[in-house]
Amino acid sequence: MTEQEQARTPEAKNAARILVVDDDASVRMQVCFTLENAGYAVYEAEDGAGALALFQEHLPELVMLDVVLPDTDGMEICAAIRALPGGLHTPLVMITGLEDIDTINRAFDAGATDFISKPINLLILSYRAKYWLRSGQLVGELHEVQRRLFSAQKIARLGHWDKNLDTGLFRLTCTEPRMLGLTPDCDYEALFAAIDADKRDEARRQIEDACAADRPFSTHYPVRLATGDTRIVLNQGEVIYEESRRQRLAVGIIQDITELKQAEDRIRYLAFYDNLTGLANRSLFREHWNKVRPLASRNGRMVAVFFVDLDHFKRINDSLGHPAGDRALVAVAERMKLIFRHSDVIARAGDEFAPPSLISRVGGDEFTILATDMVSTEHIAHLAERINGLMCEPVRIENQLVTLTASVGISVYPSDGDDIDTLLKNADTAMYEAKRRGRNNYQFYQHAMNEEARLRFHLSNRLRQAIENHELILHYQPQFSTVDGRLSGCEALVRWQDPERGLVPPSEFLPFAEESGLIHLINELVLEDACKQAAKLVKAGMFAGCRMAVNISGNNIDFSILRRNILRLLTETGLAPEYLEIELTERVMMENVNEAREILQDLKDRGISVAIDDFGTGYSALSHLQVFPLTTLKIDKSFVQNMDASTNGRELLQAIIYIAKCFDLKVIAEGVETARQMSELEQMQCDELQGFYLSRPITVAALEERLQMTSASV
C-alpha cells in the first residue's frame, strides 16, 4: 500500500466501512474528512490496484470510485469488484466529472449502484452515504433471504410459479426444475407436459376450475423425468389479487413428494394390512364392511362372514419352528386368494358394482372373510367346501409335506346380525362348533349356539373359580395284579366338588377345560395332589409295590415344563420316582415327537413309569411302541368291551397283549366290567386290570382302607 493509501478508523468498533478511490488527493481528503466526521471508518486509495487490495482486505460496505484513474479505467475496477467475493451486492457509487449520458450508462452497465458528480456537495455527502449504506443493507438482506429460500427450495425439491390470469404471463422460480419434470424456460403449457397422460387432463382441470372459482387448489400427480424415473409432484396454491395493478394472479408451489407419498403408503399399509401375508387386517375389514353393507341392503343380497381357524397349527411352530409357521400362513393366504376371485361372486346383470370379497388375518392362525353379493346359502356352502378342500392339500415347508386343516364358522347378513361385531361373534361361535364336531369342517351359525356359548362362558368362569377355591378333588381307581389279585396301583382321577351342584363328573368339564386351555393348570394340580397323597401312603407303609398313575391330557403339552414340575414335586414331597407313573395318549405325544421322546426318556431313566393310554384309538400305530420310551401299555376299554361283540375281538385283544410283551411292556386293561372279561384277560396274561367290576373310583379314605386290607393279608 502506498503512503496515500491509508485508513482513518474512528473509535466506534461497529462503524460502517467506506472505501474512497480517487487519484485527486484534495478530493479524497475532503470526502474522507466529511465521512469520518459522520462516524464512518474510511479507507482510501489513489488507484485501481490499491482499491482492489483494500476491498479484499476490509470488505467495505460502500465504495466511492472515481471514473478516471491513473492506472486503469474506473469502469473496469467496478466490474472487477463485482467479481470479487462479497462484491456482488456492495453499493458502488461512481464519482465523475463527466455528466454525459454515455458515461452514466457505462457506469450502470459495469455494475454501479449510483453516481455522484464533481464537485461533490460535501454538505449532503454524509446523508447520501447513509442512504447508500441503508439500501445496500436492505439489498444484502434481500439476497440473503433469497439465498436461504433457494437453498430450502433445493433441499425440499420445491419450486414456485405464478400466472397472471388477465395477461397469461407465466413465471417459474426453481433451483432444480428438471427434478420436477420442468425446464428453466418453462411456460404454463409445459407445467403439465411431463405428467402421465392418464392424469394430465385431470390435474389441469383441477387447477383451472379452482382458479375460475377463486378457491385454493391442491393436487398431486406422477411426472416422468428425462432420466426415465417417475416422481410424484404436489401442485398447490391459490388465487390472489395484486391491488396496485388490479390483477388476478394464480400462485402455486410445486414439490417433489415422492418419498413422502411412499412413507404415507407404507404407513397406510401398516395400518390396514397384515405385514406377513399382505391380507387386510381388522381395521380394513371393518372399513370394508361399512362400504359393503349399504349396497347389500339396497340390493337385497346376503353377505357371508367366514371365521377360519387352522387346526392344531401350534404343532408346526413347535416342530418346525416359527419361520416355518410363517411360511405356512403365507401359503394359506395365497390359497384363500385363489378361492375368492371375482369369478366366485355371483352378480346379477344390471346391478351396481359390488365391492369385492375381502380376506383378513385377525390373529396368529385366524382369518376372517367378508364374502359379498351372495344369493344363496348353497353358494356360501360351496365356498366353505372349497376352503376346507384347499386347506387339506399338502404344502411343502422345510422340505417336508405338511397337511393343514381348518375349522370354519359362517354367519350371514342380515339373518344372523345387522352389524359386523354381531356377525363376527356369531361366526366365531359357529367356528367353535366346527371344532367341537371334529375339526376340518364348516358350520353355519344357529341361534341355539348363542345359548350354548353363554353356558360355555359361565362354565369357564365357574371352572376358574373352582380351581382358585380348591373345589377340584381326587378320586382313585384301583388297579389289580392278575397274578395274585393284590392292589398294585391306582389312577388319580379329578372330580369337581361344586358347592351348588355337588360332585360334577369329569365328562361335563374336562372337554371344555381342554378347549379353553385350563387343562394345563388342572394337570399341574392333579399331579401335585397325587404326589403328596402317594408320599403319605408310602410314609405310612401302605404303598409298597404300588404306583400312583397320573394322566397328562390336553393339547400342546410343554414337555420341558412337565419334567420340571415332576422333578420339583418329587423333591418337595420326598416321593421316590418308582412310585409315580404318568399316562399320555399317543395324540399328546405325537404333537411334538422329538421333545416328547427326549423328555420321556429322561423321566424313564430316573425310574418314573411312562404309560401309553387308550392304546388302539386315535393316532394308534405299532411303530409308536418303538419311537417312545414306554414302560406300560394301557388297552382302551373299547377293546375289552368288544371282546364278545365280534368274532375277532378276542384275537385282536390277544394280539395287542402279545405285541406289548414283545416290546417288554407291562399291560393294563381298562374297562373290565364282567367276571368273564376278567377271566379271559387273566388267561391272555394281561398284567393288571382296572374297571368297575373290580372297583369304581374311590375316595382317598377308601383307598387307604383297601391298602390296609392288602397289607394285612400279606
C-alpha positions in Angstrom: 0.0 0.0 0.0 1.4 3.4 -0.9 1.6 6.3 1.6 -1.5 7.8 0.1 -3.5 4.5 0.7 -4.4 4.6 4.4 -7.4 4.1 6.7 -8.9 6.6 9.0 -10.7 4.4 11.5 -12.8 6.0 14.2 -13.0 4.6 17.7 -16.5 3.1 17.2 -16.0 -0.6 16.6 -19.2 -1.1 14.7 -18.8 1.9 12.3 -19.7 1.2 8.7 -16.7 0.8 6.4 -16.3 3.0 3.3 -13.7 2.8 0.6 -12.9 6.0 -1.3 -10.9 5.7 -4.5 -9.7 8.9 -6.4 -6.4 10.0 -7.8 -7.1 13.6 -6.8 -5.6 13.9 -3.2 -7.7 17.0 -2.4 -10.9 15.4 -3.4 -10.0 12.3 -1.3 -9.1 14.4 1.7 -12.4 16.4 1.6 -14.5 13.3 1.1 -12.7 11.3 3.8 -12.8 14.1 6.3 -16.6 14.6 5.8 -17.3 10.8 6.1 -15.1 10.4 9.2 -16.8 13.3 11.0 -20.1 11.5 10.3 -18.8 8.4 12.2 -17.7 6.1 9.4 -14.5 4.1 9.1 -12.9 5.3 5.9 -10.2 3.7 3.7 -8.7 5.5 0.7 -6.8 4.5 -2.4 -5.4 6.6 -5.3 -5.5 3.9 -8.0 -7.3 0.7 -9.1 -4.7 -1.8 -7.8 -4.9 -0.2 -4.3 -8.7 -0.2 -4.4 -8.8 -3.9 -5.2 -6.3 -4.8 -2.4 -8.2 -2.7 0.2 -11.5 -4.2 -0.8 -10.3 -7.7 -0.4 -8.7 -6.9 3.0 -11.5 -4.9 4.6 -14.7 -5.8 2.7 -16.1 -2.3 2.8 -19.9 -1.8 2.9 -19.8 1.2 0.5 -17.3 2.0 -2.3 -17.0 5.5 -3.9 -15.0 5.1 -7.1 -13.6 7.7 -9.5 -14.4 7.1 -13.1 -10.9 8.2 -14.2 -7.9 6.6 -12.5 -4.2 6.8 -13.4 -3.6 3.1 -13.9 -6.9 1.9 -15.3 -10.5 2.9 -16.1 -12.9 3.1 -13.1 -15.4 1.1 -15.0 -13.0 -1.9 -15.2 -12.4 -1.6 -11.4 -16.1 -1.5 -10.8 -16.6 -4.7 -12.8 -13.6 -6.3 -11.0 -15.0 -5.5 -7.6 -18.4 -7.1 -8.6 -16.5 -10.3 -9.4 -14.7 -10.4 -6.0 -16.2 -12.4 -3.1 -18.6 -10.2 -1.2 -18.6 -7.6 -4.0 -21.7 -8.6 -5.9 -24.2 -6.6 -3.8 -22.0 -3.9 -2.2 -23.2 -0.4 -3.1 -20.8 1.1 -5.6 -21.0 4.8 -6.4 -19.1 6.3 -9.4 -17.5 9.7 -8.9 -17.4 11.5 -12.2 -16.8 14.9 -13.6 -18.4 13.8 -16.8 -22.2 14.1 -16.9 -22.8 12.8 -20.4 -25.4 10.0 -20.8 -23.0 7.6 -22.3 -20.7 7.7 -19.2 -23.7 7.1 -16.9 -24.9 4.2 -19.0 -21.4 2.7 -19.0 -21.3 3.1 -15.2 -24.5 1.2 -14.7 -23.5 -1.5 -17.2 -20.3 -2.0 -15.2 -22.4 -2.7 -12.1 -22.6 0.8 -10.5 -25.3 1.4 -7.9 -25.4 5.2 -8.3 -23.2 8.1 -9.4 -22.2 11.5 -7.9 -20.8 14.4 -9.9 -17.8 16.6 -9.1 -17.6 18.9 -7.5 -19.1 16.9 -4.6 -21.6 18.6 -2.4 -19.9 17.8 1.0 -22.9 19.2 3.0 -25.2 16.4 1.9 -22.5 13.7 1.3 -23.0 12.1 4.7 -26.8 11.9 4.2 -26.3 10.3 0.7 -23.8 7.9 2.2 -26.3 6.9 4.9 -28.9 6.2 2.1 -26.5 4.2 0.1 -25.5 2.1 3.1 -29.1 1.5 4.1 -30.1 0.5 0.6 -27.1 -1.8 0.4 -28.0 -3.4 3.7 -31.6 -4.0 2.5 -30.3 -5.4 -0.8 -27.9 -7.7 1.1 -30.6 -8.9 3.5 -32.9 -9.5 0.5 -30.3 -11.5 -1.3 -29.5 -13.5 1.9 -33.2 -14.3 2.3 -33.3 -15.3 -1.4 -30.2 -17.5 -0.9 -31.7 -19.2 2.0 -35.0 -19.6 0.1 -33.2 -21.1 -2.8 -31.3 -23.5 -0.5 -34.5 -24.5 1.2 -36.2 -25.0 -2.2 -33.4 -27.2 -3.4 -33.4 -29.3 -0.2 -37.2 -29.6 -0.4 -37.3 -30.1 -4.1 -39.6 -27.1 -4.3 -40.5 -24.6 -7.0 -42.7 -21.6 -7.2 -44.9 -20.4 -10.1 -47.4 -17.7 -10.8 -49.6 -16.9 -13.7 -51.3 -13.6 -14.4 -54.9 -14.7 -15.1 -55.5 -11.5 -17.0 -52.5 -11.4 -19.3 -51.4 -15.0 -19.2 -47.9 -14.1 -18.2 -46.3 -17.2 -16.5 -43.1 -17.2 -14.3 -41.3 -20.1 -12.7 -38.8 -19.9 -9.9 -37.0 -23.1 -9.2 -33.4 -24.1 -8.5 -33.7 -27.6 -9.9 -36.6 -27.5 -12.4 -35.6 -30.7 -14.1 -36.1 -32.6 -10.8 -39.8 -31.7 -11.2 -40.0 -32.6 -14.9 -39.7 -28.9 -16.0 -37.2 -26.7 -17.8 -35.8 -23.3 -16.7 -37.7 -21.5 -19.5 -40.9 -23.5 -18.7 -44.2 -21.9 -19.8 -47.7 -22.7 -18.5 -48.3 -25.4 -21.0 -45.0 -27.1 -20.2 -46.1 -27.3 -16.5 -48.3 -30.3 -17.4 -46.2 -31.8 -20.2 -44.3 -34.3 -18.1 -47.5 -35.6 -16.3 -48.5 -39.1 -17.1 -51.1 -39.0 -19.9 -53.9 -40.6 -17.9 -53.5 -37.9 -15.1 -52.7 -34.8 -17.2 -56.1 -33.6 -18.1 -57.5 -34.2 -14.6 -54.6 -32.2 -12.9 -55.0 -29.3 -15.3 -58.8 -29.3 -14.8 -58.5 -29.3 -11.0 -56.2 -26.2 -11.1 -58.1 -24.3 -13.7 -61.5 -25.0 -12.2 -60.2 -23.7 -8.8 -58.8 -20.6 -10.4 -62.1 -19.9 -12.1 -63.9 -20.2 -8.8 -61.2 -18.3 -6.8 -60.6 -21.1 -4.5 -57.4 -22.9 -3.3 -56.2 -25.9 -5.2 -54.1 -28.9 -4.3 -53.4 -31.9 -6.5 -50.6 -34.4 -6.9 -49.6 -36.5 -9.9 -46.8 -38.6 -11.4 -44.3 -37.0 -13.7 -41.8 -38.7 -16.0 -38.3 -37.2 -15.8 -35.9 -37.2 -18.7 -33.9 -39.9 -16.9 -36.9 -42.2 -17.2 -37.7 -42.1 -13.4 -41.2 -41.4 -12.2 -41.7 -38.9 -9.4 -44.8 -37.7 -7.5 -45.3 -33.9 -7.6 -47.5 -31.8 -5.4 -49.0 -28.7 -7.0 -51.0 -26.4 -4.7 -51.8 -22.8 -4.5 -54.5 -20.1 -4.6 -55.7 -17.0 -6.5 -54.6 -13.6 -5.1 -55.3 -10.0 -6.1 -52.5 -7.6 -6.8 -54.4 -4.4 -5.8 -51.7 -2.0 -7.0 -52.0 -3.3 -10.6 -55.6 -4.6 -10.2 -54.6 -8.0 -11.5 -55.6 -11.6 -10.6 -52.7 -14.0 -10.0 -52.7 -17.8 -9.6 -49.7 -18.6 -7.4 -48.6 -22.1 -6.7 -45.8 -24.3 -5.4 -44.7 -27.5 -7.0 -42.8 -30.0 -4.8 -41.4 -33.5 -5.2 -43.2 -35.5 -2.6 -42.3 -39.0 -3.8 -40.6 -40.0 -0.5 -43.5 -38.5 1.5 -46.1 -40.5 -0.6 -44.1 -43.6 -0.2 -43.9 -43.1 3.5 -47.7 -42.4 3.6 -48.4 -45.5 1.6 -46.2 -47.5 3.9 -48.0 -46.1 7.0 -51.4 -46.9 5.4 -50.2 -50.4 4.6 -49.1 -51.0 8.2 -52.4 -49.5 9.4 -54.6 -51.6 7.2 -52.7 -54.7 6.1 -51.1 -57.7 7.7 -47.3 -57.4 7.2 -46.7 -61.2 6.9 -49.4 -62.3 4.5 -50.4 -59.0 2.8 -54.0 -59.6 3.7 -56.3 -57.0 5.2 -56.3 -56.5 9.0 -59.1 -55.9 11.4 -59.3 -52.2 10.7 -59.6 -52.6 6.9 -62.0 -55.4 7.4 -64.4 -53.1 9.3 -63.9 -50.3 6.9 -64.8 -52.6 4.0 -67.9 -53.7 5.9 -69.1 -50.1 6.0 -68.9 -50.0 2.2 -70.5 -53.4 1.7 -73.5 -53.2 4.0 -75.4 -50.3 2.3 -75.1 -51.8 -1.1 -76.1 -55.3 0.2 -79.1 -53.8 1.9 -80.2 -51.8 -1.1 -79.9 -54.8 -3.5 -81.3 -57.4 -1.1 -78.2 -59.5 -1.2 -76.6 -61.6 1.5 -73.1 -61.1 2.9 -71.3 -64.1 4.4 -68.8 -63.7 7.2 -66.4 -66.7 7.4 -64.3 -67.2 10.5 -61.4 -69.6 9.7 -59.2 -71.1 12.3 -56.4 -73.5 11.4 -56.5 -76.8 13.3 -53.5 -77.7 15.5 -51.4 -75.0 13.9 -49.1 -74.8 17.0 -47.7 -78.2 16.1 -46.0 -76.6 13.1 -44.4 -73.9 15.2 -43.3 -76.3 17.8 -41.9 -79.0 15.5 -40.6 -76.9 12.6 -40.1 -73.5 14.1 -41.9 -70.2 13.8 -40.3 -69.3 10.5 -41.8 -72.4 9.0 -45.1 -71.5 10.7 -45.0 -68.1 9.0 -44.4 -69.7 5.6 -47.4 -71.9 6.2 -49.6 -68.9 7.0 -48.4 -67.2 3.7 -49.3 -70.4 1.8 -52.8 -70.4 3.4 -53.3 -66.7 2.5 -52.4 -67.4 -1.1 -54.8 -70.3 -1.3 -57.6 -68.2 0.1 -56.9 -65.5 -2.6 -57.3 -68.2 -5.2 -60.7 -69.1 -3.8 -62.2 -65.6 -3.5 -61.7 -64.3 -7.0 -64.3 -62.0 -8.6 -65.5 -65.0 -10.6 -66.7 -66.6 -7.4 -69.1 -63.7 -6.7 -72.4 -64.2 -8.4 -73.7 -60.9 -9.7 -77.0 -60.2 -11.5 -76.9 -58.3 -14.7 -77.5 -54.6 -14.3 -76.5 -54.5 -10.7 -74.3 -51.7 -9.3 -70.7 -52.6 -8.9 -70.4 -54.8 -5.9 -67.3 -54.3 -3.7 -65.1 -57.5 -3.9 -64.8 -60.0 -1.2 -62.2 -59.3 1.4 -59.9 -61.7 3.3 -58.2 -60.6 6.5 -55.9 -62.1 9.0 -57.0 -61.2 12.5 -54.8 -63.3 14.7 -51.9 -65.9 14.7 -53.8 -68.6 12.7 -57.2 -66.9 12.4 -58.7 -65.5 9.3 -62.0 -63.7 8.5 -63.6 -63.4 5.1 -66.3 -61.0 4.0 -67.9 -62.6 1.0 -70.1 -60.1 -0.8 -73.1 -60.4 -3.1 -74.2 -63.8 -2.0 -77.5 -65.0 -3.5 -78.0 -68.3 -1.7 -76.7 -70.4 1.2 -75.8 -73.1 -1.3 -73.3 -70.7 -2.8 -71.9 -69.8 0.6 -71.6 -73.5 1.5 -69.8 -74.1 -1.8 -67.2 -71.5 -0.9 -66.8 -73.1 2.6 -66.3 -76.5 1.0 -63.6 -75.0 -1.2 -61.8 -73.6 1.8 -61.8 -77.0 3.6 -60.8 -78.7 0.4 -57.9 -76.5 -0.5 -56.6 -76.4 3.1 -56.2 -80.2 3.0 -53.8 -80.2 0.1 -50.3 -80.7 1.5 -47.9 -77.8 1.4 -44.1 -78.2 1.3 -42.3 -76.5 4.2 -38.7 -77.1 5.3 -38.5 -80.0 2.7 -41.5 -81.6 4.4 -45.0 -82.0 3.2 -47.4 -80.6 5.9 -51.1 -81.1 5.8 -53.3 -78.3 7.3 -57.0 -78.4 8.0 -59.3 -75.6 9.1 -62.5 -75.2 11.1 -64.8 -72.7 9.5 -67.7 -70.8 11.1 -70.2 -68.9 9.0 -72.7 -66.1 9.8 -74.9 -64.4 7.2 -76.1 -60.8 6.9 -78.9 -59.9 7.6 -80.4 -63.1 9.2 -77.6 -63.6 11.7 -76.9 -60.0 12.5 -77.1 -56.4 11.3 -73.6 -55.2 12.5 -70.2 -56.5 12.0 -69.5 -57.2 15.7 -72.5 -59.4 16.0 -71.7 -61.2 12.7 -68.1 -61.8 13.8 -69.2 -63.1 17.2 -71.7 -65.5 15.6 -69.2 -66.7 13.0 -66.7 -67.3 15.9 -69.3 -69.3 17.8 -70.0 -71.4 14.7 -66.3 -72.0 14.2 -66.1 -73.4 17.8 -69.0 -75.7 16.9 -67.0 -76.9 13.9 -64.0 -77.7 16.2 -66.3 -79.5 18.6 -67.6 -81.7 15.7 -64.1 -82.9 15.0 -62.5 -80.0 13.1 -61.8 -79.9 9.3 -65.5 -78.9 8.6 -67.7 -75.8 8.4 -70.8 -74.9 10.4 -73.4 -72.2 9.8 -74.3 -70.2 12.8 -77.5 -71.3 14.5 -79.3 -69.2 17.1 -79.2 -72.1 19.6 -75.4 -71.7 19.6 -75.8 -68.4 21.5 -77.3 -70.1 24.5 -74.5 -72.7 24.3 -71.9 -70.0 24.1 -73.4 -68.3 27.1 -73.3 -71.5 29.1 -69.7 -72.1 28.0 -68.8 -68.7 29.2 -70.5 -69.3 32.5 -68.7 -72.7 32.8 -65.4 -71.1 32.1 -65.9 -68.6 34.9 -67.1 -71.3 37.3 -64.3 -73.6 36.5 -61.7 -70.9 37.1 -63.3 -70.1 40.4 -63.3 -73.8 41.3 -59.6 -74.0 40.7 -59.0 -70.9 42.8 -61.3 -72.2 45.6 -59.7 -75.7 45.7 -63.0 -77.3 44.7 -61.2 -79.9 42.5 -60.6 -83.1 44.4 -59.1 -86.5 43.5 -60.7 -89.9 43.5 -58.6 -93.0 42.8 -59.4 -96.0 40.6 -57.5 -99.1 41.9 -55.5 -101.4 39.6 -55.1 -105.1 40.4 -52.5 -107.6 39.5 -53.7 -110.7 37.6 -51.0 -112.8 39.3 -52.1 -112.6 42.9 -55.1 -110.2 42.8 -53.4 -107.6 45.1 -53.9 -103.9 44.6 -50.9 -102.9 42.6 -51.6 -99.2 41.9 -54.2 -96.6 41.3 -55.1 -93.9 38.8 -55.7 -90.4 40.1 -59.0 -89.0 38.7 -60.1 -85.4 39.1 -63.6 -84.6 40.3 -65.3 -81.2 40.8 -67.0 -80.8 44.2 -69.3 -78.0 43.3 -70.9 -76.3 46.4 -74.1 -75.8 44.4 -74.4 -79.0 42.2 -72.4 -81.5 44.3 -70.0 -83.8 42.6 -69.7 -82.9 38.9 -68.5 -85.8 36.7 -65.4 -85.2 34.6 -67.3 -85.7 31.3 -69.0 -82.4 32.0 -66.0 -80.2 32.5 -62.8 -81.8 31.2 -63.6 -81.5 27.5 -64.2 -77.8 28.0 -61.1 -77.5 30.1 -59.1 -78.9 27.1 -60.7 -76.5 24.7 -60.1 -73.5 26.9 -56.5 -74.4 27.9 -57.5 -74.7 31.6 -56.5 -78.4 31.4 -52.8 -77.5 31.8 -53.5 -75.9 35.2 -55.7 -78.9 36.1 -52.8 -81.3 35.1 -50.5 -79.4 37.5 -53.0 -79.5 40.4 -53.7 -83.2 39.9 -50.0 -84.1 39.6 -49.3 -82.2 42.8 -52.1 -83.6 44.9 -51.4 -87.2 43.6 -47.7 -87.0 44.5 -48.5 -85.6 48.0 -51.0 -88.4 48.6 -48.7 -91.1 47.3 -45.9 -89.8 49.6 -48.2 -90.0 52.6 -49.1 -93.6 51.7 -45.5 -94.6 51.3 -44.6 -93.0 54.6 -47.4 -94.9 56.3 -46.0 -98.2 54.8 -49.1 -98.9 52.8 -47.9 -98.3 49.2 -45.2 -100.9 48.8 -45.1 -102.3 45.2 -47.7 -99.8 44.1 -47.7 -96.9 41.7 -49.7 -93.6 41.5 -50.8 -93.1 37.9 -51.5 -89.5 36.7 -53.0 -88.8 33.3 -51.5 -85.8 31.4 -54.1 -84.6 28.9 -54.8 -81.6 26.7 -53.3 -80.1 23.6 -49.9 -78.6 23.2 -48.2 -80.1 26.2 -44.9 -78.4 27.1 -42.8 -81.4 28.0 -40.0 -79.3 29.4 -42.4 -77.7 31.9 -43.9 -81.1 32.7 -40.5 -82.5 33.5 -39.6 -79.5 35.7 -42.8 -79.8 37.6 -42.4 -83.6 38.2 -38.9 -83.3 39.4 -39.8 -80.4 41.7 -42.7 -82.3 43.2 -40.7 -85.4 43.8 -38.1 -83.3 45.6 -40.7 -81.4 47.7 -42.8 -84.4 48.7 -39.9 -86.9 49.0 -41.6 -89.4 46.8 -39.3 -91.9 45.1 -39.6 -92.0 41.3 -40.7 -95.7 41.2 -44.0 -94.8 42.9 -45.0 -92.5 40.1 -46.4 -93.3 36.6 -47.5 -90.7 34.0 -50.0 -91.6 31.4 -50.2 -89.9 28.0 -52.2 -90.7 24.8 -50.5 -91.2 21.5 -52.1 -87.9 20.3 -50.4 -85.9 23.0 -47.0 -87.4 22.4 -47.3 -87.0 18.6 -47.9 -83.2 18.9 -44.1 -82.8 19.5 -42.4 -86.1 18.8 -38.8 -85.1 19.3 -39.3 -83.2 22.5 -41.7 -85.8 23.9 -39.2 -88.6 23.2 -36.3 -86.8 24.8 -38.1 -85.7 28.0 -39.9 -89.1 28.5 -36.6 -90.9 28.1 -35.1 -88.7 30.8 -38.1 -89.4 33.2 -37.9 -93.2 32.5 -34.1 -93.2 33.2 -34.9 -91.6 36.6 -37.2 -94.5 37.4 -40.6 -93.0 36.6 -43.0 -95.3 34.7 -44.3 -94.0 31.3 -47.6 -95.4 30.1 -49.3 -95.0 26.7 -53.0 -94.5 27.5 -56.1 -95.5 25.4 -53.9 -97.6 23.1 -55.8 -98.7 20.0 -57.7 -95.4 19.4 -56.9 -92.1 17.7 -53.3 -91.9 16.4 -52.5 -95.5 17.3 -49.7 -97.1 15.4 -47.5 -100.0 16.4 -44.4 -98.0 15.3 -45.1 -95.7 18.3 -44.1 -98.5 20.6 -40.6 -98.3 19.2 -40.5 -94.5 19.0 -41.3 -93.6 22.6 -39.6 -94.8 25.8 -42.5 -96.6 27.4 -42.9 -98.9 30.3 -46.6 -99.6 30.3 -49.4 -100.1 27.7 -53.0 -99.4 28.7 -55.5 -101.1 26.4 -58.5 -98.9 25.7 -61.8 -100.1 27.3 -63.4 -100.4 23.9 -61.3 -103.4 23.0 -62.3 -105.1 26.3 -66.0 -104.4 25.9 -65.9 -105.6 22.2 -64.3 -108.9 23.2 -67.7 -110.7 23.0 -69.3 -108.4 20.4 -67.2 -109.5 17.4 -65.8 -112.8 16.2 -62.2 -111.5 16.1 -62.5 -109.3 19.2 -60.7 -111.7 21.4 -58.0 -112.4 18.8 -57.3 -108.7 18.4 -57.0 -108.2 22.1 -54.7 -111.2 22.4 -52.5 -109.8 19.6 -52.2 -106.4 21.3 -51.1 -108.1 24.6 -48.6 -110.3 22.7 -47.1 -107.4 20.8 -46.7 -105.4 24.0 -44.9 -108.3 25.7 -42.5 -108.4 22.7 -41.6 -104.7 23.5 -41.2 -105.7 27.2 -44.1 -103.5 28.2 -46.4 -104.2 31.2 -50.1 -104.3 30.0 -53.1 -102.9 31.9 -56.6 -103.4 30.6 -59.1 -100.7 31.2 -62.9 -101.0 31.5 -63.2 -104.5 33.0 -66.9 -104.8 33.8 -67.7 -108.6 34.0 -66.2 -111.7 35.5 -65.8 -113.3 32.1 -63.8 -110.3 30.8 -61.5 -110.6 33.9 -61.1 -114.4 33.4 -60.3 -114.0 29.7 -57.7 -111.3 30.3 -56.0 -113.4 33.0 -55.8 -116.2 30.5 -54.2 -113.8 28.0 -51.6 -113.0 30.6 -52.6 -109.3 30.9 -50.6 -108.0 33.8 -53.1 -105.7 35.5 -56.8 -104.8 35.4 -59.0 -101.9 36.2 -62.7 -101.3 35.8 -66.0 -101.1 37.6 -66.2 -104.9 38.1 -63.1 -104.7 40.3 -63.7 -101.2 41.8 -65.2 -97.9 41.0 -63.1 -94.8 41.6 -63.0 -94.3 45.4 -62.1 -91.5 47.9 -58.7 -91.3 49.5 -60.1 -92.7 52.7 -61.5 -95.7 50.9 -58.1 -96.2 49.2 -56.3 -96.2 52.5 -58.7 -98.8 53.8 -58.1 -101.0 50.8 -54.4 -100.7 51.1 -54.5 -101.5 54.8 -56.5 -104.6 54.0 -54.0 -105.6 51.3 -51.1 -105.0 53.8 -52.8 -107.1 56.5 -53.5 -110.0 54.1 -49.8 -110.1 53.1 
